[in-house]
Amino acid sequence: MEKYLITGFSGFVSKHFLDFLGSREEKCSVLGIDVHPPTFKFNSSSHLNCEFIDLNLLDKDAVQNVLYQFQPNYLLHLASYSSVSFSWKNPILSFQNNTNIFLNILEALRLNNLQVRVLSVGSSEEYGNVEPKDIPLREEHSLRPVSPYAVARVAQEMLSRIYGEGYGLDIVLTRSFNHIGTGQNETFVIPSFAKQLVEGWMRGEKEIKLTTGDLTVVRDFLDVRDVVKAYYALLKKGRKGEVYNVCSGRGLSLAEIVKMMVEKLQVRCMTVTDKRLVRPKDNMVITGSNQKIKNETGWFPIVELETAMQDILIDWKERLKV
Amino acid sequence: MEKYLITGFSGFVSKHFLDFLGSREEKCSVLGIDVHPPTFKFNSSSHLNCEFIDLNLLDKDAVQNVLYQFQPNYLLHLASYSSVSFSWKNPILSFQNNTNIFLNILEALRLNNLQVRVLSVGSSEEYGNVEPKDIPLREEHSLRPVSPYAVARVAQEMLSRIYGEGYGLDIVLTRSFNHIGTGQNETFVIPSFAKQLVEGWMRGEKEIKLTTGDLTVVRDFLDVRDVVKAYYALLKKGRKGEVYNVCSGRGLSLAEIVKMMVEKLQVRCMTVTDKRLVRPKDNMVITGSNQKIKNETGWFPIVELETAMQDILIDWKERLKV
């Protein structure tokens, strides 16, 4: 029976990864670790055994113990302080909870001599400021991180390479672009919009006030259900030491997303720009090429954007129900 | 009166930097910090006031306090676990004592809003494996770190850029190549050779056995007295946010260095290769271009290699005297 260790277990990506594993017929065992217990329910079923341990990845001895005892086949490293804006406010915490935690995991695998396939989840933020001619971004593009968060992710990636080439660890890497999906924390842009609009819709407002940052920025959004399938595909078929963009390959402006949501809810809205939400020196357009992961694993995105938006709005209606 | 804060105060580079400051006529005040007190003597004189504080840079609160209280004009960041081989044995300690300590310093400067010119000392190891056509290495060359130590240094450099561009800190960066000079720890290659040869010479051996790694590797050695002048020049004249190679621009094989030492001591020696000292996948030739620092600061290397070797041998004769 295959064993998965998932870090950042209480996050929304983990929830969807579990749903995906549960939808399959293979028997497997999951150990989730996080500093907070998950708010979602996870039920063990006949073919999916799932447990959770409260553990801080900064505690390297605890990390070593849990890895040694569980002896996973696969390690899906989702744990991250993934907010760029938080990283500007607290670079030390951001760095520790991205780079140092990952180094603790790698070192635990090395010292215990564990044969584990690791998926090191990174970020499109690693590319940094890019020129329009570089779009869509390909994996061979240079990395020029422009935030503390991005630096931490590049350091994580460099450490993965060192542990792969120097110690023989079996690590596959991603640079993951924006995710969308149900259960995502409202500090991210799409759930923030969805929540505001659904709240207005529930109050029956004629014109809903929507507070936003810069709506002209274009990003590459991938439904989290496609994200977790990509991660599964990479754990199974990714090439050791290689990095893969995980993205839709398609750009969408935040204005288009707002328009889509407004149409689905059949409401009118007035957007108000909050300057604090506009990032200085942000890239206008970020999209990635997903040719490499498609070619090498056979994965491709399935969920339509319309479906993704619909599901997010339905989810917020559920979450905001009294 | 100008105030210098020196991290890694107890190391041999710091000793030579103090000697340099002492040789000048400007009055200045130095606060040295390190986890161990220095083994060298530092005397305050009429124009150089020097103090030492025992402090671990991993203790971020202590770092903040000391920076706030001392309010330096210049910060010379020499502290580092700078051994590549140590970093392979203990990547976590290497990373913490390069990257995390530096991040603590930057964060202390930011949070206290201190106007300090920082010299972030980095390493030629950041370049990683290079092709013969890339020699001598120039600053614009890509960084492909191939050891945990090198990754830590690249992360330090990336953080410097973030703190410069994002928070306005005044940081000048180096990639420093191999140093030679008196007082260097014998875990480094040149002092290790010098010590072995002087020991044999003192015992009057006809043929001294010298244990070495690969003697064919070519490196760019710069006398530490030129190194500290380069650091001073960069603190005074380096451009904010720029990185500078600190090197001689001249390659020398370890075999040539052994030959030079043997001639100076007028001894014969037999070299024995210790395979543990041969680094796997090491670069055969590493030399740097020092055009940038020369052009921009007027600095240039002065100390002849012959003089450097002579001084190192004399120093070992002194150190090994009963």
Interface residues (C-beta under 8 A of the other chain):
Chain A: K60 W88 P91 I92 F95 Q96 T99 N100 L103 N104 L106 E107 S142 P145 V146 S147 P148 V151 V154 A155 M158 L159 I162 E165 G166
Chain B: K60 W88 P91 I92 F95 Q96 T99 N100 L103 N104 L106 E107 S142 P145 V146 S147 P148 V151 V154 A155 M158 L159 I162 E165 G166
